[in-house]
């Protein structure tokens, strides 16, 4: 009896101290997030942290709508911009598993109404932005090269290649326009329908489904307003893409649902073979044998997923619109999702420091 009481007391004490440590860590994360928001002048932010396949922390901070003082809540959905490309990458790998395409095959094997100069570009090169195909979007201005979608497409078709395929990394929305067409042709259904059926329903993402794929000026329930700073003053920012570019940047979601998607992906609920996730996250190699990416941190690009190529704590890190980011640290069993409503908030710049709360030697 005494031994049993001792064991029960010891277990209770252990869980009490464990809870205290976890609470203190969570509280420190809240302080860290609020400091970053203040420093970067981010109006609203949503956080989710996954450790070893479980959501261990979520948080809502600041205002989803500054004009009406509406706080961020669990219901708030944020535009994820180019993180949409990560969903497109998963869709392509699902078609690979189904035996309908190969990453090494030229796009002309699946689409025959494209310029001859594009014929030898591979699916992998489209996914990783090393194709050399001309871009339908002016990346600096974030607008199409011509206002009318049909005219913009005609101009792209008539434009020369920008470089030899595989020569360098160059972010390009035409790549994902073509991938969307490949997905629709091989799946036999619209891109949106395929994503919902094969990913969003499987990962239980009802708010993401309800938000649609518009990236338009349509009214979306519980949507966080978008903001930017112009001459030091907070200003409204509206984001829209035509339907044929929704494969590149058309989705909205919540941090919790994004976390559920990462868990489903890592638990092999979206793929049939474990090897598929390795292929999904393998950065493309340039003709010179190196990887190419956005920055010294995001220094590689895989199948819709930017990659942090480094020996210790490598990560895959989709980013969107300079305001949202999702970092997965495969070797550390960790994933961190930060969604904001500020273009220029750049959460990818501080997620590694958030990871330091869970990875002891991250600071090194």
N, C-alpha and C positions, 0 to 999 in steps of 0.2 A: 504493500500500500504506500509506504514511504517513498520507495523507488519510483512508483508510478506518479506520485505527486511531484517528486523532484523533476522527472522528465517533462511533465506538463508545464511546470513552472519555468523550466529552462527554455522550452519551446516558445512559451508566451513572451519571455524576456527577449529572445532572439528576434521574434517578429516585431516587437515593440521598437527595438533599436534599428532593425532593418527599415521599418516604416519611417522612423525619424531621419535616417540617412537619406532615404528616397525623397522625403518631403523637403529636406534642406537642399538637395540637388535640384529638385523641381523649382523651388523658390529662387534659387540662384539663376536658373535658366530664365525665369520670368524677368528678373532684374536685368540680365544680359540683353534680352530682347527689347525691353523698354528703353534701355540705354542706346541701343542701335537705332531704334525708331526715332528717338530724340535727335541723335546725331545726324541721321540721314533725312529727317523731317518726313518720315513715312506716316501718312494719316491712319492707315489700317493694315493689320497683318493677321494672318492665320498660320498656326504652327501645328505640325504633327511629327512625332518621333517614333520610329520603329526599332525595336531591339530584339534580335533573335526571333523574328516572326510575330512579335506582339506589339501593338500600339501601347506605348508606356507613357506618353505625354501628348496632350493636345492643348492648344491655347488660342484664345481670341483676344486681340488687343486693338485699342484705338477705334477709329470711326470708319465704317463702310461707306457712309455718306456724310461728308463734312457739312454740306448745305443744311441738312435737316437733323444733324447731330444723331444719326442712327449708328449705334455701335456694331462692331463686328460680332457675329454670333455663330453658332454651329450651322445655322441655315445659310449663312452668307456664301455666295459663289463668286469666285474670282476668275477673270479671263486669264488663261494660262499661255496664250500666244503660242510660241514655237515649241513648247513642251508637247503640243499636239503631234509633232514629228516623231516623238518616242512611241506614241500609239500606232502611228503609221509603220514604224519599224517593226513593232510586234506583229502587226497584221501581215506584213511581208514574210516574216519568219513563219507565221502560221501557214501561209501558202506554200512555203518551202517544205514544211513538214507534210503537207498534203500531197507533195510530189508535183505541184503545178508549176513551180519555177525553181531556178537556181540563182544564187547571188552572182555567180560568175558568168551567167548568160548575158548576151547583149540585149538591150531593150528592144531592138528591132525584131527579136524572136517573138515578142508579145504585142508590139505595136508596129503596124506597117505604114502608117500615114505620117511619118516623121521624115525630116530632111536626111539625105544620104550621109551627110557629115556626122549625124548623131548615131548612125546604125551600130557602130562598134562599142559605144558606151555601155558599160555593164550596169546591172541592177545595183551592185555594191557601190559603184562610183556615183550613182545617183543618190543613194542613201547617205553617203559620206561627204557629199559636196566637193568631189574632186573630178567632176565630169567634163568641165570646160564648156558646157552648153551655155548659151547666152541667157541672162536672167530677165524674167518678165517684170521684176520689181526693181526699182531704184532703191537699193538698200540704205543709202544715206538719207533719202527723203521718206522712206517707207511708203511709197506710192508706186502704182504700176507705171511702166514706162510711157504708156498712153492712157488717158482716162477711160476710153471705151475698151472693154475686155477683148472683144473680137479684133479690134485694130491692134491692140497690144500683142495679141497672139500672132497675128499676121507679121508684125514687125520682128518678133522673136524667130519665127520660122525663116525669115529672110536674112537674119543676121549671121555673121561668121562665128565660128567657134572662138571662145575667149582664150583658150590655151589647149595644149595637147592633153587628153584625158589622163589623169593620174599625176600630172606635173605639179599641181599645188592644190591647197585647200582654198575654196572660194565659196562662201555662203550664197545659196542660190535657190530661189523659190520654184523655178521651172522644174528642177529635179523632182520636187514633191507633187507638182501638177501631173507629171508623167507617171509617178508611182501611184497616184490616185487612180489614173486611168487603167493601169495594170491591175490594181486590186479589183476594180469594178469588172473588168473583163474576165479575170480568172475566177472570181468568186460568184459571178452571176448576179450580183446585187449592188445597190448603191454603196459607196464608201461608208456613209453614216450608218446604214443598216448593218453592214459587216462589223464595224467597230462595236456597235451596241450588242449584237448577238454574241460575238466571240470574245469580247473583253468586258464591257461595262456591266452586262447582266451577270457574268460569271464572277465578277469582283464586287457585286452588290453596290452599284454606284447610281442610285436613283436620282440624286440631285444633278449629277453630271448629265444623265439622260434627259432630264426635264429642261436643262439649260440649252439643249440643242447644239448645233454646230455652226450657227450663223456667223459669229464674229461680225454681226451687223448692228444696226442701230435699233433693232427690235427690242421691245421691252422684255426683260428676263426677270422672273420673280427672285427676290432676295439677292440681286446682283450688286456687287460692290461697284461704286462709281470709279471711273478712272481719272487719275490726276497726273500732272507734271508741273514743273516749275518753269515759268517764263519770266526772265529778268528778275528773279528772286521772289516772284509771287506765285502762289498756288493757283493753278488753272485747270479747268476741265479738259479731259482728253478723251476723244472718241476713237474707237478702233473698229475698222471693218475691212473685210476681205471678200471678194466675189466668191460664189459657190465653188468654182473649180480650184480655188486655192485653200479650201477648208482642210485639206490634207496637211497643209503646212502650218496653219495657225487658226484653227476655228473653234476650239473647245473652251468650256468653262468648267470649274470643278471646286471642290472643297479640299482642304488639306487632309481631312480624315479619309475622304474617299480616295484621294491619291495614295494615301498610305495603304488602304485596303487593296488597291491595284498593285502596288509594289509587293505586298505580301502574297497575293494570288500569283504573281509572276514568279517569285522566288520559291513558292511551294509547288511550282510546276502545274498550276491549275489552268494556265492559259496555253501551255505547250504540252506536247506528248512526250518529247524526249528531253532529257536534262542537258544534252549538248546544245540545244537551241539557244538557251540563254547565254551560253559562252559565245556562240556565234553572233548573237545580238549585240553583245558588249565588246566585241573584238574590234579595236580601232583599225581603220583602213590604212594600208601602207602606200605611201607615194612612190613614184618611180625612182626616187633617190634613196629609198629604203627607210625613210623617216615617217613620222606621223605629222599631221597638220591640224590646227584647230584655231579657235578664236583668240586665245591669250596664252601667256606662259603657264597659267594654271590649267585652263581648258585646252590642253595641247594635243588632243586627238579627237577623232570623230568616228563613231561606229554606225550602226544601222538606225539612225535617227537619234542617237544618244551621244552628246559630247562626252569626252573621256578625260579624266585627270590621270595622265600616264606618269607614274612615279613608282619607285621601288617599295616604299613604305606607304601603306594605307591608300592604294589606288582607289579611284572612284569613277562611277559613271554619273553624269551630272547634266540632265536636260535643264535648259534655262529658257525663259520666255519673256520677251518684251522689256528686258531690263528691270523686271519687277517680280518675277517668280522664279524659283529654282527648286530642284529636287536632286539631292545627292544620295547615292547609294554606295556604301562602302562594303563590297562583297566579302572581303576577307575578315571584316570586323563585325559582321552581323548587324550593321547599323544603317538606317536610312533617315534622312531629315528632309522634311518638306516645308518650305516657307513661301507663302503666297502673300503678295502685297498689292495695293491699288495705286502704287506710285511708279510711273515710268522713270527709271533712274535710281530707284531704291536699291537695285543690284544686290539682292540677298546672297548671291553666289560668293560675294566678297567676304562674307562673315560666317558662312556655314561650317567651314573647317574649324573655326574657333568654337562653334557650338558643339562640334564633334569631340572637342577636347574634354567635355564633361564626361564622355564615355570611353574615350581612347586615351589612356594615360600618357603616352609619349607623342601625342599629336602635335604638341608645340614644337618639337624638334623638326 
